[in-house]
């Protein structure tokens, strides 16, 4: 029988939902994927980056950023800020004619004009026609206005012809025609050439020797107002045979000559000058390369790099996992900042030169960290409190192991006397010396400063934050997850060998315990309890428990299915064969047909029970029409023993009156294992080891993979984190009422009573289109109307890219939003939730999309950009000075 709510109750709940939940995609963190064009407004001090997908992103001072996207997937090839107008001109490909891109920024509307390079030539954009008598000039390579007379435009063609056009009379003023003579200058570095049209030119010899060199794609020369020598800056020009694969920009000023060597292709560059109008001495060189933005300080000796507060390449080494921690205590935050500053001494002390606009966003309400694990064995700590994702600190784990990794992280070293004078710049380094170093799981306790990281080759490191450098060796403990079972042979990669000699660890997180799983498979689950000094870990073969205070193994449990040989191959060996996948699919079909045939031969008693169960199922389907029957999974499916979830809890396992510490583990085959833990008093911990005893074992009927485990206290609230109550940041759990275990599988949510482990309620998320749970986390949703009210919710991401919020403890659906394209498998796999209803997922290898499900917690750009002062110009034919470009936005505040 259906239940109906009263209209008043339903409307009140709907109103409350509006105060709690609201979905927004707020900001993109990181470096734009596949940049293709660079523009700059000196008067606005705004930077524009165009991409191959048709996106235009504008940046100024930290926190000032805007984004627009062209309707079609058209690559932006050039970007220009127009003088004294609020628009940007963009050249795009694969489109026709001139278009504009409209960006609505609250009260401000910005137009980006897009000009197609496929259909629009110079003859219709600037010049009325090409010079007579000249054919096959190829493409227009460059357009430059006279800085003192904007009515004169210099046009450069692909075959080397340069034409100076006077736009008033619409005729060429200067044509570089036939060569008549040449002359070496006495300095031996320049050549004079004379031409048939009465012109002459001064040429410089090839800067890097007499051998064939690659093209110089862009060159600028800037003079200083002081006695300093001028700056000559150009990209390319390297000797083709020896250094043709280098991506270089050469900077020459007087006797100082440096070839800045980048690790990815150069897109474009420009120079920022001193002063309000930036007409003073060159102060910074801004270079956009394919994988990062690099800013060079041209006023400090040695021309050091200025660290970027945004547009940082998150993928300097490929991201392999993420972990978010909310509400970092001030002491831990300051210690991380101090350790991070010691890693940045090679950067310039000059402030960030792009200061356009004003950041109007209020100060973040709390300090948040986003930790990213990388393929090269590093863990990077990012300040994720506000709009800018700022790098704070980097941890490297490679020094613990014997690898070929370069322990010297200083990229500014070059060979003395080398020519050209190369200097490595930038932090993008896509090559990993050993893929086994890759970080797969991270767990940070913000109260104790303990950190656990786990890698691709079964290695788990436990680290502690230290303010002083320390020289020590890290002794490893080998844990055999197969427990001596015979008949299994590991076919994957070998484990990493730890260094026997002492290693000097700088201030920051320093390892003091190493656990090595055997076989050395990828660590698939990790959790740490800093109050109990325990760390639990799991792989495709089983799970273990380690006491990192006494450095001894407490528990080892093998979960490997004897028929699962694929779990012995490892991630770097051959993946599942198509034949086996098809064979398993046919097995499921045969089993379903057999079960249908045998249904009619059951006893009358069993038929009555089945009929009653089917009636209950039909009632459930009537109440929730989007649910469907869950298909049972085979016990011989691959990786059924893979550990997906680990959870520490202090709850009731043996009886309803005595709570005890416990460890819970869930596998890919729907198995759940619970162990009670006996923790001796602190003063006797050295004499009495921690022990674990089996308490419960649950097998889900349909063998669906267990994605998450959670215990709810007597009030229906999730148990607090370790040390959270001790720091007065959470109230003590209710130990008087009954506790409940919430098991989240890929296909349903099920609540069990404790300690009997009897089923109480369930919700099947599996819809007709095959929705399955991929990520799950608990979040606190505060009311946007009052600070006195909020609710805990279970945030769920499915394989279809949809977000759901379920109420706790009743697991009822509250809201549902589409978020990620179902085809974006990597984006779904990379998603990480925060404790306050926000989340991050990768929209490209170098960018995180930030979203919010909370109506109150929203981190989004809110900024102000004022129009520049209009430069006065005369109305005559010639102008004494050229008006500086205005930029894009009118003097109003706008939020994005």
C-alpha positions in Angstrom: 0.0 0.0 0.0 1.4 3.3 -1.0 2.1 6.0 1.6 1.1 9.6 0.9 2.6 12.6 2.6 0.6 15.5 3.6 1.0 18.5 1.3 2.3 20.7 4.1 5.0 18.3 5.1 6.1 17.8 1.5 6.3 21.5 0.7 8.2 22.2 3.9 10.8 19.5 3.0 11.1 20.8 -0.5 11.8 24.3 0.9 14.4 22.8 3.2 16.1 21.1 0.3 16.4 24.4 -1.5 18.2 25.8 1.5 20.5 22.8 1.7 21.3 21.7 -1.8 22.2 23.6 -5.0 24.4 22.3 -7.8 27.0 24.6 -9.4 30.1 24.1 -11.5 32.2 26.9 -10.0 35.8 27.1 -11.2 38.4 25.3 -13.2 41.7 24.7 -11.5 45.0 24.1 -13.2 46.5 24.7 -16.6 44.2 24.9 -19.8 44.4 21.8 -21.9 46.0 22.2 -25.3 46.6 26.0 -25.3 46.9 27.5 -28.8 47.1 31.3 -28.4 48.3 34.0 -26.0 47.2 37.6 -25.7 47.9 40.4 -23.3 46.5 43.9 -22.4 49.2 46.2 -20.9 46.6 48.7 -19.7 44.3 46.1 -18.1 47.1 43.8 -17.2 45.0 40.9 -18.2 46.3 37.7 -19.8 44.2 35.8 -22.4 44.7 32.1 -23.4 42.9 30.4 -26.2 42.7 26.6 -26.6 42.2 24.1 -29.4 38.7 23.4 -28.2 37.6 27.1 -28.6 37.9 28.2 -25.0 39.1 31.7 -24.0 40.3 32.2 -20.5 41.2 35.5 -19.0 43.5 36.0 -15.9 44.6 39.0 -13.9 45.5 39.3 -10.2 45.1 36.0 -8.2 41.3 35.4 -8.0 40.5 37.4 -11.1 39.6 35.0 -13.9 36.9 34.6 -16.6 36.1 32.0 -19.2 34.2 31.8 -22.4 33.6 28.9 -24.8 32.9 29.0 -28.5 29.9 27.1 -29.6 31.8 25.0 -32.1 35.0 23.0 -31.5 37.2 25.5 -33.3 40.8 26.0 -32.3 41.8 29.6 -31.4 45.0 30.5 -33.2 45.6 34.2 -32.3 44.2 36.5 -29.6 44.3 40.3 -29.6 43.0 42.9 -27.1 41.6 45.7 -29.2 42.6 49.3 -28.2 40.0 51.4 -26.4 37.3 48.7 -26.9 35.8 46.1 -24.6 36.5 43.1 -26.9 39.1 40.6 -27.9 39.7 39.5 -31.5 40.4 35.8 -31.9 41.4 33.9 -35.1 39.9 30.5 -35.2 40.0 27.5 -37.5 37.4 25.3 -39.1 34.8 28.0 -39.2 33.5 30.5 -41.7 33.5 34.3 -41.6 33.7 36.6 -38.5 31.9 35.5 -35.4 31.6 36.7 -31.8 31.6 34.8 -28.6 29.3 36.2 -25.9 30.2 35.7 -22.3 27.7 36.7 -19.6 29.5 37.7 -16.5 26.6 38.8 -14.2 26.0 42.4 -15.2 28.7 42.5 -17.8 28.5 41.2 -21.4 31.9 40.7 -23.1 32.2 40.0 -26.8 35.0 38.0 -28.2 35.2 38.4 -32.0 36.4 35.2 -33.8 38.0 35.5 -37.2 38.4 32.4 -39.3 41.9 31.8 -40.7 40.3 29.3 -43.2 38.1 31.9 -45.0 39.5 35.4 -44.0 42.7 36.6 -45.7 44.6 39.8 -45.0 43.0 41.3 -48.1 39.6 41.5 -46.4 40.8 42.1 -42.9 43.5 44.8 -43.2 44.7 45.3 -46.8 42.5 45.9 -49.9 44.7 43.7 -52.1 48.1 42.1 -52.3 51.0 44.0 -53.9 50.8 44.0 -57.7 53.2 41.9 -59.5 53.6 39.5 -56.5 52.1 36.1 -56.6 52.4 33.0 -54.5 53.2 35.0 -51.4 51.8 32.2 -49.2 50.3 33.0 -45.9 50.5 36.2 -43.8 52.9 35.4 -41.0 52.6 38.5 -38.9 50.9 41.9 -38.6 52.4 44.8 -36.6 51.3 48.3 -36.1 53.8 51.2 -36.0 54.0 52.0 -32.2 54.1 55.7 -33.0 51.7 55.8 -36.0 48.9 53.2 -35.9 47.9 54.0 -39.5 51.0 52.2 -40.7 50.9 48.4 -40.7 53.8 46.1 -41.4 52.8 42.9 -43.1 55.1 39.8 -43.3 54.5 37.1 -45.8 55.6 33.5 -45.7 58.1 33.8 -48.5 60.0 36.6 -46.8 58.4 39.6 -48.4 57.6 42.5 -46.0 55.2 45.3 -46.9 54.6 48.5 -45.0 51.1 49.8 -45.7 49.7 53.2 -45.1 46.0 52.7 -44.3 45.1 56.3 -45.1 46.2 56.2 -48.7 45.8 52.5 -48.9 49.1 51.9 -50.8 52.4 50.3 -49.8 55.0 52.7 -48.5 57.9 50.2 -48.6 58.5 47.0 -50.5 61.6 45.0 -49.9 62.5 44.1 -53.4 65.5 42.7 -55.3 68.8 42.4 -53.6 71.6 44.7 -55.0 74.6 44.4 -52.7 75.7 43.3 -49.2 78.4 44.5 -46.8 79.8 43.2 -43.6 79.8 45.6 -40.6 83.1 46.1 -38.7 81.7 44.3 -35.6 81.6 41.1 -37.6 78.0 40.4 -36.4 75.9 42.5 -38.7 75.3 42.7 -42.5 74.0 45.6 -44.6 72.0 44.8 -47.7 70.7 47.2 -50.3 67.7 46.7 -52.6 66.4 47.8 -56.0 63.6 50.0 -54.5 66.1 52.3 -52.7 65.9 50.6 -49.3 68.6 49.0 -47.2 68.5 46.6 -44.2 70.7 45.7 -41.3 71.0 42.0 -40.7 72.5 40.0 -37.9 74.3 36.7 -38.5 72.8 33.4 -37.3 73.2 33.6 -33.5 74.0 29.9 -33.0 76.8 29.1 -35.5 77.3 28.4 -39.1 75.4 25.1 -39.3 71.8 24.9 -40.4 69.4 26.2 -37.7 65.7 26.0 -37.2 63.4 28.9 -37.8 63.2 31.8 -35.4 59.5 31.9 -35.0 59.2 35.2 -33.1 61.7 38.0 -32.2 61.4 41.2 -30.2 63.9 43.8 -29.1 63.3 46.1 -26.2 65.3 49.1 -25.2 65.8 50.2 -21.6 65.4 53.7 -20.4 68.4 53.4 -18.1 72.0 52.6 -19.1 71.2 48.9 -19.2 71.7 47.3 -22.6 68.7 46.4 -24.7 67.0 43.0 -24.6 66.9 40.8 -27.6 64.4 37.9 -27.2 63.6 35.2 -29.8 62.1 31.7 -29.9 63.7 29.0 -32.0 66.9 29.3 -34.0 68.6 26.3 -32.5 71.1 24.3 -34.6 69.0 21.7 -36.4 71.2 18.7 -36.2 72.3 18.9 -32.5 69.4 20.7 -30.8 66.5 20.6 -33.3 64.3 18.9 -30.7 64.7 21.6 -28.1 62.0 24.2 -27.3 64.0 27.3 -26.5 63.7 31.0 -26.1 67.0 33.0 -26.1 67.3 36.1 -24.0 70.3 38.3 -24.7 71.2 41.5 -22.9 74.7 42.8 -23.2 77.1 40.0 -22.2 74.3 37.9 -20.6 73.0 35.2 -22.9 70.7 32.4 -21.8 68.7 29.9 -23.9 65.7 29.0 -21.8 65.0 25.3 -22.4 61.4 24.2 -22.0 60.0 20.7 -21.9 57.1 21.3 -24.2 56.4 23.3 -27.4 56.4 27.1 -27.2 53.1 28.7 -28.1 53.9 32.4 -27.7 55.5 34.9 -25.4 55.4 38.6 -24.4 57.3 41.0 -22.1 55.8 43.1 -19.3 57.4 46.5 -18.7 57.7 48.6 -15.6 55.2 51.3 -14.5 51.5 51.9 -14.7 51.5 52.1 -18.5 54.3 49.5 -18.7 56.5 51.7 -20.8 59.5 51.3 -18.5 62.3 48.8 -18.5 61.4 45.2 -19.2 60.5 43.5 -16.0 59.2 40.0 -16.8 59.1 37.6 -19.7 55.8 35.6 -19.9 56.0 32.4 -21.9 53.1 30.1 -22.8 54.2 26.6 -23.7 52.0 23.6 -24.4 52.0 22.3 -20.8 52.6 25.3 -18.5 53.0 29.1 -18.1 56.5 30.3 -17.2 57.3 33.9 -16.0 60.9 35.0 -15.9 62.2 37.9 -13.8 64.3 40.1 -16.1 65.4 42.5 -13.4 66.9 40.1 -10.9 70.4 38.8 -11.5 70.3 35.3 -13.0 66.8 35.9 -14.4 65.1 33.5 -11.9 61.5 32.2 -12.4 58.6 33.9 -10.7 56.3 31.3 -9.1 52.8 31.3 -10.6 49.8 31.7 -8.1 47.5 30.0 -10.6 47.8 28.1 -14.0 50.1 25.7 -12.2 50.6 22.5 -14.2 48.9 19.9 -12.0 50.2 17.3 -14.4 53.9 18.1 -14.1 53.8 14.4 -13.5 50.6 12.5 -14.3 48.0 12.6 -11.5 47.3 9.1 -10.2 45.0 9.8 -7.2 43.6 12.7 -5.1 42.7 13.2 -1.4 40.9 16.2 0.1 41.1 17.3 3.7 38.9 20.1 5.1 39.4 22.4 8.0 43.2 22.1 8.5 44.3 23.4 12.0 46.3 26.6 11.9 49.4 25.0 13.4 49.6 22.2 10.8 49.0 24.8 8.0 51.8 27.0 9.2 54.2 24.1 9.4 53.4 23.1 5.9 53.9 26.6 4.7 57.3 26.8 6.3 58.4 23.5 4.8 57.1 24.6 1.4 59.0 27.9 1.5 62.3 26.0 1.9 61.6 24.2 -1.4 61.0 27.5 -3.2 64.3 29.4 -2.6 65.3 29.2 -6.2 62.2 31.3 -7.2 62.3 35.1 -7.6 61.2 37.3 -4.7 59.4 39.6 -7.1 55.6 39.7 -6.8 53.4 38.3 -9.5 53.4 40.8 -12.4 49.9 40.3 -13.6 47.7 42.4 -11.3 44.7 43.3 -13.4 41.4 43.5 -11.7 40.4 43.1 -8.1 39.5 40.0 -6.3 36.2 40.6 -4.4 35.8 37.1 -3.0 35.7 37.1 0.8 38.4 35.3 2.7 37.8 31.5 2.8 35.9 30.4 5.9 38.5 27.6 6.5 41.8 26.1 5.3 41.4 23.2 2.9 44.1 21.0 1.4 43.9 19.0 -1.9 46.6 16.3 -2.1 47.5 14.8 -5.4 49.5 11.7 -5.9 51.6 11.4 -9.1 53.3 8.8 -11.3 56.8 9.9 -10.2 56.2 9.0 -6.6 55.5 12.6 -5.4 52.6 13.9 -3.4 51.7 17.6 -3.9 49.9 19.7 -1.3 47.6 22.4 -2.8 45.9 25.2 -1.0 42.3 24.6 -2.1 40.6 27.1 0.2 39.8 29.6 -2.5 39.6 30.2 -6.3 43.3 29.7 -6.9 44.7 26.3 -6.4 48.1 27.3 -5.0 51.0 24.9 -4.5 52.2 24.7 -0.9 54.5 21.7 -0.5 55.8 18.7 -2.4 56.7 15.3 -0.9 58.9 12.9 -2.8 59.0 9.2 -1.9 61.6 8.2 -4.5 64.5 8.7 -2.2 63.4 5.8 0.0 63.9 3.3 -2.8 66.7 2.2 -5.1 65.6 3.6 -8.5 67.1 5.6 -11.3 65.2 8.7 -10.3 67.3 11.9 -10.1 67.3 12.9 -6.5 68.5 16.4 -7.4 65.3 18.4 -7.9 67.1 21.6 -9.0 66.3 22.1 -12.7 68.4 25.2 -13.1 71.7 23.3 -13.4 73.5 23.5 -16.8 76.9 22.4 -18.0 79.5 25.1 -17.6 80.7 26.4 -20.9 77.9 24.7 -22.9 76.9 26.4 -26.1 74.1 27.3 -26.7 73.9 28.3 -23.0 70.9 26.2 -22.1 69.0 26.5 -18.8 66.1 24.2 -17.9 63.0 26.1 -16.9 59.5 25.1 -15.9 58.3 22.2 -13.8 56.5 20.0 -16.3 58.3 16.6 -16.5 56.1 13.9 -17.9 58.7 11.1 -17.7 58.8 8.8 -14.7 62.0 6.9 -14.1 60.1 4.0 -12.5 56.3 3.6 -12.9 56.3 1.5 -9.7 56.8 4.7 -7.7 53.3 5.9 -8.7 51.1 7.0 -5.7 47.7 5.2 -5.6 46.2 6.0 -2.2 46.7 8.9 0.4 45.4 9.4 3.9 46.3 12.4 6.0 45.3 12.9 9.7 45.1 16.7 10.1 45.2 16.5 13.9 48.3 14.4 14.5 50.3 15.2 11.3 50.6 11.6 10.3 50.4 10.7 6.6 50.1 7.4 4.9 50.8 6.9 1.2 50.6 3.7 -0.9 52.0 3.0 -4.3 51.8 0.9 -7.4 54.2 -1.8 -6.3 52.5 -2.6 -3.0 54.6 -0.1 -0.9 53.0 1.8 2.0 54.9 4.6 3.7 53.9 6.1 7.1 55.3 9.6 7.5 55.3 12.3 10.2 55.7 16.0 9.9 59.0 17.3 11.2 60.3 20.8 11.3 64.0 19.8 11.1 65.9 17.8 8.6 66.7 14.2 9.5 69.2 11.7 8.2 68.0 8.1 8.7 67.3 4.8 6.9 63.8 3.4 6.6 63.5 -0.2 7.5 60.8 -2.2 5.6 58.4 -4.9 6.9 57.4 -7.5 4.4 53.8 -8.7 4.6 52.9 -11.8 2.7 49.2 -11.4 1.8 49.0 -14.9 0.2 50.0 -16.4 3.6 52.1 -19.1 2.0 49.4 -20.5 -0.3 50.8 -22.7 -2.9 50.0 -22.8 -6.6 50.1 -19.0 -7.2 52.8 -17.3 -9.2 53.1 -13.6 -9.4 53.6 -12.5 -13.0 53.7 -8.7 -12.5 56.5 -6.3 -11.7 59.1 -6.8 -8.9 58.8 -4.8 -5.7 60.9 -1.7 -5.0 64.0 -2.3 -2.9 64.5 0.1 -0.1 67.8 1.9 0.3 70.1 0.4 2.9 72.1 3.6 3.5 70.8 6.6 5.4 68.9 9.3 3.5 68.8 13.0 4.4 65.1 14.0 4.5 64.5 17.8 4.5 62.0 19.4 6.8 58.4 18.3 6.0 56.9 14.9 6.0 59.6 12.2 6.7 59.0 8.5 6.5 59.6 6.3 9.5 57.8 3.1 8.6 57.6 1.1 5.4 55.3 -1.9 4.7 55.9 -3.9 1.6 53.0 -6.1 0.4 53.9 -9.4 -1.3 52.9 -9.9 -4.1 53.7 -6.3 -4.9 50.3 -5.5 -6.4 48.7 -2.0 -6.5 47.4 -0.9 -3.2 43.6 -0.5 -3.6 42.5 0.6 -0.2 44.2 2.5 2.7 43.1 4.0 6.0 44.9 5.3 9.1 43.8 5.7 12.7 46.2 8.1 14.3 44.8 7.6 17.8 45.3 3.9 17.8 48.6 4.2 15.7 47.3 1.7 13.2 47.3 1.7 9.4 45.2 -0.8 7.3 45.9 -1.5 3.6 44.5 -3.8 0.9 45.3 -5.1 -2.5 43.8 -7.6 -5.0 45.1 -10.4 -2.8 44.0 -9.4 0.7 44.4 -6.9 3.5 46.6 -6.3 6.4 46.8 -4.3 9.6 50.1 -2.7 10.9 51.0 -1.1 14.2 53.3 1.8 13.0 54.2 2.7 16.6 55.7 -0.7 17.4 56.4 -1.5 13.8 54.9 -4.9 13.7 52.2 -6.6 11.7 48.9 -7.2 13.6 46.7 -8.9 11.0 47.0 -10.5 7.5 43.9 -11.9 5.6 44.1 -13.4 2.2 41.0 -12.7 0.1 42.2 -14.2 -3.2 39.8 -16.4 -5.1 41.7 -19.6 -6.1 40.2 -19.4 -9.6 41.3 -15.8 -10.1 44.5 -15.9 -12.0 44.2 -12.4 -13.3 44.9 -11.0 -9.9 48.4 -12.5 -10.2 49.3 -10.7 -13.3 49.6 -7.1 -12.0 48.6 -3.8 -13.5 51.7 -3.6 -15.7 51.3 -6.9 -17.4 48.6 -8.2 -19.8 45.1 -7.2 -19.0 41.9 -9.3 -19.1 41.5 -11.2 -22.3 38.5 -10.7 -24.5 37.9 -14.4 -24.7 37.5 -14.7 -20.9 35.2 -11.7 -20.8 33.0 -13.3 -23.4 33.1 -16.7 -21.7 31.9 -15.1 -18.4 29.1 -13.3 -20.2 27.8 -16.5 -21.7 28.0 -18.2 -18.3 25.7 -15.6 -16.8 23.2 -16.1 -19.6 23.2 -19.8 -19.1 22.8 -19.5 -15.3 19.8 -17.1 -15.7 18.1 -19.5 -18.1 18.7 -22.5 -15.8 17.3 -20.6 -12.8 14.1 -19.8 -14.8 13.6 -23.4 -15.7 14.2 -24.8 -12.2 11.8 -22.4 -10.6 8.7 -24.6 -11.5 10.1 -27.7 -9.8 10.3 -26.2 -6.3 8.4 -27.5 -3.3 5.1 -25.9 -2.4 6.6 -24.3 0.8 9.4 -22.8 -1.2 7.0 -21.6 -3.9 4.9 -19.9 -1.2 8.0 -18.1 0.2 9.1 -17.0 -3.2 5.7 -15.7 -4.0 5.7 -13.7 -0.9 9.2 -12.3 -1.7 8.1 -11.5 -5.2 5.1 -9.6 -3.9 7.4 -7.6 -1.6 9.6 -6.9 -4.6 6.7 -5.8 -6.7 5.6 -3.4 -3.9 9.2 -2.0 -3.8 9.1 -1.5 -7.6 5.8 0.3 -7.3 7.2 2.7 -4.7 10.4 3.2 -6.7 9.7 2.7 -10.4 13.3 3.6 -11.4 14.8 0.5 -9.6 15.3 -2.8 -11.3 16.2 -6.3 -10.1 19.9 -6.7 -9.4 21.7 -9.3 -11.4 23.6 -11.8 -9.3 27.3 -11.9 -10.1 29.4 -15.0 -10.5 31.8 -16.0 -7.7 34.5 -16.7 -10.4 34.4 -13.1 -11.8 37.9 -11.6 -11.9 39.3 -9.7 -9.0 36.6 -10.8 -6.5 39.2 -10.7 -3.7 40.2 -7.1 -4.5 39.8 -5.0 -1.3 37.8 -1.8 -2.1 37.0 -0.4 1.3 38.7 -0.3 4.8 37.1 1.3 7.8 38.1 1.8 11.5 35.2 2.1 14.0 34.6 1.9 17.8 31.2 0.2 17.9 29.3 -2.9 19.1 30.3 -6.2 17.5 30.1 -8.9 20.3 27.1 -7.6 22.3 25.0 -4.4 22.6 26.6 -3.2 25.9 30.3 -3.3 25.3 31.8 -1.3 22.4 35.2 -2.2 21.1 37.6 -0.9 18.4 37.2 -2.7 15.1 38.4 -3.0 11.5 36.0 -3.5 8.6 37.0 -4.6 5.1 34.9 -4.9 1.9 35.9 -6.7 -1.3 35.1 -6.6 -5.0 33.1 -9.8 -4.6 30.6 -8.5 -2.0 32.4 -9.9 1.1 32.7 -7.9 4.3 35.1 -8.9 7.1 35.0 -7.4 10.6 37.7 -7.8 13.3 37.7 -6.7 16.9 40.9 -5.1 18.0 42.4 -5.3 21.4 44.5 -2.2 22.2 46.6 -2.4 25.3 47.1 0.7 27.4 49.6 3.2 26.1 52.1 2.5 28.9 52.1 -1.3 28.1 52.0 -1.0 24.3 55.7 -2.0 24.0 55.1 -5.2 26.1 51.7 -6.2 24.9 51.0 -6.2 21.1 47.8 -5.1 19.5 45.7 -8.2 18.5 42.9 -8.7 16.0 40.2 -11.3 16.3 37.5 -12.3 13.6 34.1 -11.1 14.7 31.7 -10.9 11.7 31.7 -12.0 8.0 29.0 -10.9 5.6 28.4 -12.0 2.1 26.1 -9.8 0.0 23.6 -11.9 -1.8 24.4 -10.5 -5.3 28.1 -10.3 -4.7 28.2 -6.7 -5.8 31.5 -4.9 -5.1 31.6 -3.0 -1.8 32.4 0.6 -2.4 32.0 2.0 1.1 31.4 1.1 4.8 30.0 3.4 7.5 28.7 3.0 11.0 26.0 5.3 12.4 25.7 6.0 16.1 22.6 6.0 18.3 21.5 9.4 16.8 22.0 8.2 13.3 25.1 10.3 12.8 28.4 9.0 11.3 31.1 8.2 13.8 33.6 11.1 14.2 37.1 10.9 12.8 40.0 9.9 15.0 41.0 12.7 17.4 38.2 14.9 16.2 36.3 14.8 19.5 39.6 15.3 21.4 40.1 18.6 19.5 36.5 19.7 20.4 35.6 19.7 16.7 32.8 17.1 17.0 30.6 15.9 19.8 31.1 12.4 21.2 29.2 9.6 19.5 26.0 8.3 21.1 26.9 4.9 22.6 23.5 4.4 24.3 21.3 3.8 21.3 21.7 1.1 18.7 24.4 1.4 16.1 23.9 0.6 12.4 26.2 -0.5 9.7 25.7 1.1 6.3 27.1 -1.0 3.4 27.4 0.8 0.1 27.8 -1.6 -2.9 27.9 -0.7 -6.5 24.2 -1.4 -6.8 22.5 -0.7 -3.5 22.6 0.8 0.0 21.9 -1.5 2.8 21.6 -0.8 6.6 22.3 -3.6 9.2 21.7 -3.5 12.9 24.6 -4.1 15.2 25.7 -6.3 16.8 23.3 -8.9 15.2 24.0 -7.7 11.6 20.4 -8.1 10.6 19.1 -6.3 7.6 17.0 -3.2 8.5 16.5 -1.2 5.3 17.9 -0.9 1.8 17.8 1.3 -1.3 18.5 0.0 -4.8 20.2 2.7 -6.8 20.5 0.5 -9.9 18.2 2.0 -12.5 17.0 0.7 -15.8 20.0 2.2 -17.7 22.4 0.4 -15.4 23.6 3.0 -12.9 26.3 1.9 -10.5 28.0 3.6 -7.6 31.6 4.7 -8.2 32.3 7.2 -5.4 30.7 7.8 -2.0 31.4 10.1 0.9 29.7 11.7 3.9 29.2 15.5 3.7 27.7 18.1 6.0 25.1 20.4 4.3 24.6 23.6 6.2 21.5 25.7 5.6 22.0 28.8 3.5 19.3 30.5 5.6 20.6 30.0 9.1 23.8 28.8 10.7 21.9 26.8 13.3 20.7 24.0 11.0 22.4 21.4 8.8 22.2 17.8 7.8 24.5 14.9 7.1 24.2 13.5 3.7 25.6 10.7 1.7 27.1 12.0 -1.6 27.2 9.5 -4.4 28.7 9.6 -7.9 27.6 6.9 -10.4 29.2 5.5 -13.5 26.8 7.6 -15.6 28.3 10.8 -14.1 25.3 11.6 -12.0 25.4 13.0 -8.5 22.9 11.9 -5.8 22.5 13.0 -2.2 20.9 10.6 0.3 19.6 11.4 3.7 21.1 9.8 6.8 20.2 7.5 8.6 17.1 6.8 6.5 19.0 6.6 3.1 16.2 8.4 1.2 17.0 10.1 -2.1 17.1 13.9 -1.7 18.4 15.4 -4.9 19.9 14.3 -8.2 22.1 16.2 -10.7 23.9 15.3 -13.9 27.6 16.3 -13.5 30.0 14.4 -15.7 29.5 13.0 -19.1 29.1 9.2 -18.9 31.7 8.8 -21.6 34.3 10.6 -19.5 35.5 7.5 -17.6 38.7 9.2 -16.4 36.8 12.1 -15.0 34.4 9.9 -13.1 37.3 7.8 -11.7 39.2 10.9 -10.6 36.3 12.5 -8.6 37.0 13.4 -4.9 34.5 14.8 -2.5 34.9 17.3 0.4 33.3 17.2 3.8 31.1 20.2 3.0 29.4 19.1 -0.2 32.0 20.2 -2.8 34.0 18.1 -5.2 36.8 18.0 -7.8 37.2 15.9 -11.0 39.7 16.0 -13.9 38.3 17.5 -17.1 41.7 17.0 -18.7 45.1 15.7 -17.6 45.9 19.2 -16.4 42.6 20.6 -15.1 40.3 20.0 -12.2 36.6 21.1 -12.4 35.3 22.2 -9.1 31.6 21.8 -8.2 29.4 22.3 -5.3 26.2 20.5 -4.1 25.8 22.8 -1.1 23.7 25.9 -1.2 26.0 27.6 1.3 29.5 26.4 0.5 30.4 27.8 -2.9 33.9 28.7 -4.0 33.7 30.8 -7.3 35.5 33.8 -8.8 34.0 37.2 -7.9 36.0 40.1 -9.3 36.1 43.7 -10.5 37.9 45.0 -13.6 37.9 48.7 -14.3 38.3 50.3 -17.7 41.7 51.8 -18.4 42.2 55.5 -18.8 41.5 56.5 -22.4 44.5 57.9 -24.1 43.8 61.1 -26.0 44.6 61.0 -29.6 44.5 63.7 -32.3 42.1 63.4 -35.2 44.7 64.2 -37.9 46.3 61.8 -40.3 49.3 61.1 -38.2 49.3 60.4 -34.4 52.1 61.2 -32.1 51.4 58.3 -29.8 49.4 55.2 -30.0 46.6 54.5 -27.6 47.3 51.6 -25.3 44.8 48.7 -25.5 41.9 49.0 -23.1 40.7 45.6 -22.4 37.6 43.8 -21.7 35.5 44.8 -18.8 33.6 47.9 -17.7 34.0 49.3 -14.2 31.5 47.1 -12.5 31.9 44.2 -10.2 31.1 40.9 -11.7 31.0 37.3 -10.4 31.7 34.2 -12.4 
